Amino acid sequence: ATLDTKRLDIVYSVIEGFPPNPPNARGGYKTDSFGLHVEKGTTEDEVQKLCKKYGCTLVGKFTPASLPSCYLKIGPGPALEALIQQILSAEPKVTTINLNYFEG
């Protein structure tokens, strides 16, 4: 399945702040990864450069036609919210992101 996250929804969520996952939650969002949605024509090389710039790692395959196009794992440095805000503010080829959820 694909995830089609609207940019305005995620921008609002970043401004409002992500609520913390409850302790021992059986589901929630991962705080160390997120899905990246990019403009048509974006290459894996461009995503790798973005990863290097922001201290992320590409997880799995980059598939430009998928939603999301790939998942990124964040490294040490800015927290998830701050990193998402930086990327959405500075990277014109990134159309939106989605949080990476877990269950169970």
N, C-alpha and C positions, 0 to 999 in steps of 0.2 A: 504494500500500500504506500501511497505517497502522502506527504504532509504539505498542505498549501497554506502557509502562514502569511497573513497580510502584514506588510511592513508597519503600517500604522499601529496594529495590535501589539507588535513586539516593542516598538518605540514607546508606546504608552506603558507597557509592562516594565521597561527599563526605567522610565521616569518614576513610576509608582514604587518600584522595588519588588524583587521577587520574594515572596514569603518563604521562610525557611521550611524545610521538610520537617514534619514532626518526628521526634525521636522514635526509633524502631518502626518507622513507617513501612508498610508493605508496598507502597507505591509513592512516586514523586518524581522530581526531576534530578538528573545527574548534575552535579556542580562542577564537573571537570570536562564536560564535552557539550557540543551543540551541533545542529545541522546548519549547513551553509547553502543558501540559494543564490545563484549567480546569473548574470545576464547571458543570453544566448551569445555564443562566440567566445566565451571565456575558456581559457585553456588550463590544463592541469599545471603547466609551468607557472602560470599566473597565480594559481591557488597555492602552489608550493612557495612562491615568493611572499605571498600574504602570510603563510604559516611562519616563515622565517622572520618576517617583520614583527609579528605579534607573539612569537614564542609558542606556536601551536604545532601539532603534528596531524597530518592527514591520516585518518583511520579508515582502512578499507580502500575501496575504489572511488575514483572521481568519475561520476557519470553525469555529464552536463545536462542531459535531457530529463534526469530524475528530479523529484522534489522530496527532500533536498538533494543537491548535486553531490554532496559528500558530508561526512561528519568530521569535526576537528576536535582533538583532545587538547586542552589547555595545559600549559606548563606552569612552572612557578612564576609568580608575578601578579598581575592584576587579577582580581576575583572575576567570576563569570560575568556579572552585570557590567563591571567597568570595561572589560574586554569587548563585550558585545557593543557597548556604547561607542567605544573607540572605532571599531570596525564599521559600524553603521554610519558614523559621522565622517569617516575618511576614505572609505573604499567605494567608489561609484559603481563598480561592477557587481557589488553585493546588493542584491535586491531585498533580501530579508534573511532572517535566521529562524530556526525553531529550536526549542529546548529538546533535550534528549531525555525521555521518560523511562522509568523502570517500574516493573510490577513484580510482586511476589516476594 
